[in-house]
């Protein structure tokens, strides 16, 4: 998978963490007073997908939308440091999507402040994003749509990605959000978690038989080629032409599922871009997710870790 190029399109975010000590409660209101100690930041959303691609040795370009603010400059710099080539369209009418978390020295979250405008892009901004997708797709061996409902993924942007994938004969993968489920027609693979699948098909998923039926209905509704449904500690359900199978969870322990979906779709996209079959890509993505959920916060997986996990699972 080394040096294989994946284009990521979607809602890039900046995660800021303001950390400090709590020793007393405010006399003004029943809230803790946090004495500032330090501040850090991470890249999130679609940027975390691209980070996972880069960590696995792939080349990646990220197309998205930012504001014209300090957070945009920080996000661009952080992407470059992570090995990502950012192609951002700046929109003066919206802030860069930023989630500010105030946490204690024990990583307990006290509050979160979100800076965002989730209205869909339109007009000149949307046209610039479409143009960027069309241009950057010329270099890509796979295209990922990372939809967080923050406005960057519109029906038109999605169509541009699907058409570019079809023209280049490269896979198009989608990490979905259910309000946009009708946008994704023509995608090669969609990776809902089982909660998203339940909402989309209006049924509960508790067993393999439930997963089989839900995946079939989800695939029919979205008109996609394949479904990789992640099921938490139940692993993953894979549906494609001639393939219906359950992959058991590979995680030995779960610390935090944050960002696990980003790891799944990044690994699957890079695998398919490198010539893997759908089954091989699903298995690699499942192993990578098992590594990611054993860590706190959004995590990336290295090639050595993924190889080790695959070798370990082969001996079980």
C-alpha positions in Angstrom: 0.0 0.0 0.0 3.0 2.3 0.3 2.9 5.4 -2.0 -0.6 4.6 -3.3 -2.6 7.8 -3.6 -6.0 8.2 -2.0 -8.1 11.4 -2.4 -10.2 12.2 0.7 -13.1 14.6 0.3 -15.2 15.9 3.2 -15.6 17.8 6.5 -12.2 18.5 7.9 -12.1 19.6 11.5 -9.7 20.9 14.1 -9.9 19.5 17.6 -8.5 21.8 20.4 -7.9 20.6 23.9 -7.6 23.1 26.8 -6.3 21.2 29.8 -6.0 22.3 33.4 -6.5 21.4 37.1 -9.7 21.5 39.0 -9.5 22.3 42.7 -12.7 24.2 43.4 -16.2 25.1 42.3 -17.0 28.5 41.0 -18.9 30.8 43.5 -20.8 32.2 40.6 -22.4 28.9 39.4 -22.1 25.2 40.3 -19.3 24.6 37.7 -15.7 23.6 38.2 -12.9 26.3 37.8 -10.2 24.9 35.5 -6.8 26.4 36.1 -5.2 26.5 32.6 -2.1 24.3 32.2 -1.6 23.7 28.4 -3.4 23.5 25.1 -3.0 21.0 22.2 -4.7 20.3 18.9 -5.4 17.4 16.6 -6.9 17.1 13.2 -10.3 15.4 13.0 -13.2 14.5 10.7 -12.1 14.0 7.1 -8.6 15.1 8.1 -8.3 12.1 10.5 -9.2 9.8 7.6 -6.4 11.3 5.5 -4.1 11.0 8.5 -4.8 7.3 8.7 -4.0 6.9 5.0 -0.7 8.7 5.5 0.2 6.7 8.6 -0.2 3.5 6.6 2.3 4.8 4.1 -0.1 6.1 1.5 -0.1 9.4 -0.3 -3.2 11.5 0.4 -4.8 14.8 -0.7 -7.6 16.3 1.3 -10.3 18.4 -0.3 -12.6 20.4 2.0 -13.8 23.8 3.2 -12.4 26.1 5.9 -13.2 29.5 7.1 -10.8 32.4 6.8 -9.6 32.4 10.3 -6.7 31.3 12.6 -8.1 27.8 12.9 -7.8 27.4 9.1 -4.1 28.2 9.2 -3.6 25.8 12.1 -5.5 23.0 10.3 -3.4 23.5 7.1 -0.2 23.4 9.1 -1.2 20.3 11.1 -2.3 18.5 7.9 1.1 19.1 6.3 2.9 17.9 9.4 0.8 14.7 9.2 1.9 14.1 5.6 -1.4 15.3 4.1 -1.7 17.6 1.0 -4.5 20.0 1.9 -6.6 21.5 -0.9 -9.0 23.7 1.0 -11.6 26.1 -0.3 -11.9 29.1 2.1 -15.4 30.5 2.8 -15.5 33.8 4.6 -19.1 33.2 5.6 -18.3 30.2 7.9 -15.8 29.4 10.6 -13.4 26.5 10.3 -15.2 23.6 12.0 -13.5 23.5 15.4 -14.3 21.6 18.6 -12.8 23.0 21.7 -12.8 20.6 24.7 -12.0 21.7 28.2 -10.5 18.8 30.1 -8.9 18.1 33.4 -5.6 16.6 34.2 -7.3 13.2 34.3 -8.7 13.6 30.8 -12.2 14.2 32.1 -14.1 16.5 29.8 -15.7 19.5 31.6 -17.2 21.2 28.5 -17.1 21.4 24.8 -17.5 24.5 22.6 -18.2 24.0 18.9 -17.5 26.5 16.2 -19.3 25.5 13.0 -21.8 26.3 10.4 -23.4 23.1 9.1 -25.4 24.6 6.2 -24.4 23.0 2.9 -22.0 24.9 0.7 -23.5 26.4 -2.5 -22.8 28.7 -5.4 -19.1 29.6 -6.0 -17.8 27.7 -3.0 -19.5 24.5 -4.1 -18.2 24.9 -7.6 -14.7 25.4 -6.4 -15.0 22.1 -4.3 -16.3 20.2 -7.3 -13.5 21.6 -9.5 -10.9 20.5 -6.8 -12.4 17.0 -6.7 -12.3 16.6 -10.4 -8.7 17.9 -10.6 -7.3 15.9 -7.7 -9.1 12.7 -8.7 -6.7 12.5 -11.7 -4.0 11.5 -9.3 -6.0 9.1 -7.1 -6.2 5.3 -7.0 -9.2 5.6 -4.7 -11.6 8.3 -3.5 -13.1 8.6 0.0 -16.0 10.7 1.0 -15.9 11.5 4.7 -19.3 13.0 5.5 -19.8 14.6 9.0 -22.9 16.7 8.0 -20.8 19.9 8.3 -21.7 21.2 4.8 -18.8 20.1 2.6 -20.6 17.1 1.1 -23.5 18.0 -1.1 -25.3 16.0 -3.7 -23.3 17.7 -6.4 -20.0 17.1 -4.7 -20.9 13.4 -4.3 -21.9 13.1 -8.0 -18.6 14.6 -9.0 -16.7 12.1 -6.9 -18.7 9.1 -8.3 -18.3 10.3 -11.9 -14.5 10.9 -11.4 -14.2 7.4 -9.9 -16.1 5.9 -12.8 -14.1 7.7 -15.4 -10.8 6.6 -13.8 -12.1 3.1 -12.8 -11.1 3.6 -9.2 -13.2 2.8 -6.1 -15.3 5.4 -4.3 -15.9 4.8 -0.6 -18.3 6.6 1.7 -18.4 7.0 5.4 -22.0 8.0 5.6 -24.4 10.1 7.5 -28.0 9.0 7.2 -29.6 12.4 6.3 -27.5 12.2 3.1 -28.1 8.5 2.4 -29.7 9.3 -1.0 -26.6 11.2 -2.1 -24.4 8.1 -2.2 -25.8 6.3 -5.3 -23.0 4.8 -7.4 -20.5 4.5 -4.6 -18.3 1.3 -4.6 -18.4 0.8 -0.8 -20.4 2.4 2.0 -19.3 1.8 5.6 -22.2 2.5 8.0 -22.0 1.5 11.6 -24.8 -0.7 12.7 -26.6 2.2 14.4 -26.6 4.2 11.2 -27.8 1.1 9.3 -30.6 0.6 11.8 -31.9 4.1 11.2 -31.5 3.9 7.4 -33.5 0.7 7.1 -35.8 1.1 10.1 -34.9 -2.2 11.8 -32.8 -3.4 14.7 -29.5 -5.3 14.2 -28.9 -7.8 17.0 -27.9 -11.0 15.1 -26.1 -12.1 12.0 -29.4 -12.6 10.3 -30.5 -9.1 11.2 -27.2 -7.8 9.8 -27.7 -9.8 6.6 -31.1 -8.3 6.0 -30.2 -4.8 7.1 -27.2 -4.8 4.8 -29.3 -6.0 1.8 -31.9 -3.3 2.4 -29.2 -0.6 3.0 -27.4 -1.6 -0.3 -30.7 -1.5 -2.2 -31.6 1.9 -0.8 -28.3 3.5 -1.4 -27.6 1.8 -4.8 -24.0 1.1 -3.9 -21.7 -1.8 -4.8 -20.9 -3.1 -1.4 -21.6 -2.5 2.3 -19.0 -2.9 5.1 -21.2 -2.6 8.3 -19.2 -2.2 11.4 -20.9 -3.8 14.5 -18.7 -2.8 17.5 -17.8 -5.9 19.5 -19.6 -8.0 16.9 -17.1 -7.2 14.2 -18.1 -6.4 10.7 -20.7 -7.6 8.2 -19.6 -7.6 4.5 -22.1 -7.6 1.6 -21.1 -7.5 -2.1 -22.0 -9.4 -5.2 -21.7 -13.1 -4.3 -20.4 -12.3 -0.8 -22.2 -12.2 2.5 -20.1 -12.8 5.6 -19.4 -11.8 9.1 -15.9 -10.9 10.3 -15.4 -11.3 14.0 -14.1 -8.3 16.0 -10.3 -8.3 16.3 -10.0 -6.0 19.3 -8.8 -7.7 22.5 -10.0 -4.7 24.6 -11.8 -1.5 23.8 -10.7 1.8 25.3 -12.3 4.3 22.9 -14.2 3.9 19.6 -13.7 7.5 18.6 -12.4 7.7 15.1 -12.6 3.9 14.5 -14.8 4.5 11.4 -12.1 6.8 10.0 -9.5 4.0 10.4 -11.8 1.5 8.8 -12.5 3.5 5.6 -8.9 4.7 5.3 -7.6 1.2 5.5 -10.2 -0.2 3.1 -9.6 2.5 0.6 -5.9 2.1 0.6 -6.2 -1.7 0.3 -8.6 -1.5 -2.7 -6.4 1.2 -4.3 -3.5 -1.3 -4.0 -5.4 -4.1 -5.8 -6.9 -6.0 -2.8 -10.3 -7.7 -3.2 -13.3 -6.5 -1.3 -12.9 -9.4 1.2 -9.2 -8.7 1.7 -9.9 -4.9 2.2 -12.6 -5.7 4.7 -10.4 -8.0 6.7 -7.5 -5.5 6.8 -9.9 -2.7 7.8 -11.4 -4.9 10.5 -7.9 -5.6 11.9 -7.0 -1.9 11.8 -10.1 -1.0 13.7 -9.2 -3.5 16.4 -5.9 -1.7 16.9 -7.5 1.8 16.9 -10.2 1.1 19.5 -7.7 -0.1 22.0 -6.4 3.5 22.3 -7.9 6.7 23.7 -9.0 9.3 21.2 -8.7 9.2 17.4 -5.7 6.9 16.6 -3.8 6.0 13.5 -2.3 2.6 12.7 1.2 1.9 11.3 2.0 -0.7 8.6 4.0 -2.7 11.2 1.1 -2.8 13.6 -1.3 -3.9 10.9 1.0 -6.6 9.7 1.4 -7.8 13.3 -2.3 -7.9 13.8 -2.9 -9.9 10.6 -0.2 -12.3 11.5 -1.6 -12.7 15.0 -5.1 -13.4 13.7 -3.8 -16.0 11.3 -2.4 -18.0 14.2 -5.7 -18.1 16.2 
